[in-house]
Amino acid sequence: MNIFGRRKTAHKFRRVSKRGRAAYLILCFEECLSFYGEDIGDWKWILEELWAITSTWDIERWVKRVCDLTPESVLPYVSYQEMLEKVKERGYWYELGEENFVSLQSLYRKERPGFQVISSMVDRIYGVIVDDWGDSEEPFTLSCLYNIDEAEELMRCSGIPLPSDSTAMDFIMKHRDKHYGKPFEGVQFSAIAK
């Protein structure tokens, strides 16, 4: 067995549900926002959308909405109309309204230190759910654990502390399942709930 295979089977999140893994990464994202001095209120709507993965049964809708709010889905376009035209050309859908789109563009286009880290964290949260998603999803989805590894490494390299809320971490680490596990109100652990 190679080192990578051994590492995946020994990963601390190996048996944690996909909801639990996402909750952990959202806590990491919140740590990044705090580290870079971001106003959590500016990110509240995005955080609510991200935290919804912990409580929804409609995983597909969450995937669509979060895909549409990622910086890479918003920043390439000059306007909502341009984005809709491009999306329709590809036969794709867009879940968010113009008000949300304009708000996201405004937030993402602000000059700020650490935006690459912040953007990457959104991608890792999305990735931990959609990598190995769908009908052929393997139990415990070991193939998506790299999202956690990459997020933690990015935080370490940037000097950002990992989440330290022991109550949240204890709950997350005990939320075990081969797939998503039972929904829970993860937002209770969020900075927006405090």
C-alpha positions, 0 to 999 in steps of 0.5 A, a space after each residue: 500500500 502506498 503512503 497516500 492510501 495509508 494516509 487516507 485510511 488513517 485520516 481523522 475525518 475518515 468516518 465523519 459524515 460529509 455534513 460533519 466534514 463540511 461543518 468543519 471546513 465552514 468553521 475553517 472558513 470563518 477562521 479565515 474571515 476573522 483572521 483577515 479582519 472581514 466583517 462577518 455581517 458582510 458574509 452572513 448570507 453566504 455563511 447561511 447558504 454554506 451552513 444549510 448543508 448541515 440541515 437540509 435533505 435537499 443536497 442537490 439544491 444546496 450544490 446548485 446554490 453553492 456552485 452559483 455563489 462561488 467566486 469563480 461563478 460570479 467574477 468572470 461576468 460584467 453583469 447578471 445578464 451576461 452571466 445568464 446568457 453564458 449559462 443558457 448557452 451551456 444549458 446550465 441553470 442559475 439558482 440565485 437572483 440578480 440581487 444576490 449576484 450583484 451583492 456577491 460581485 460587490 463583495 468579491 471585487 473588494 481589494 483585500 488581503 487574503 482573498 485567494 485564501 478565502 476563495 479557496 476555502 469556499 472551493 474546499 467546502 463545495 468540494 468536500 460535498 461534490 467530489 464523489 457525489 451522486 449515484 456512484 458515491 463510495 462509502 466514506 468518500 475517502 477521495 474527497 478528504 484532500 479538501 480538508 488536507 488542502 484547507 488545513 495546509 493553506 491555513 497553516 501556511 497563512 498563519 491562520 489558526 484551525 478551529 478551536 471550539 471544542 464543543 463544535 469539534 466534539 460534535 463534528 467528530 462524533 457525527 459519523 456516517 458512510 454518507 451525509 448522516 442525519 441533518 443537524 443545525 450546524 449554524 449553532 456553531 457559527 460566528 453568525 449565531 453568536 
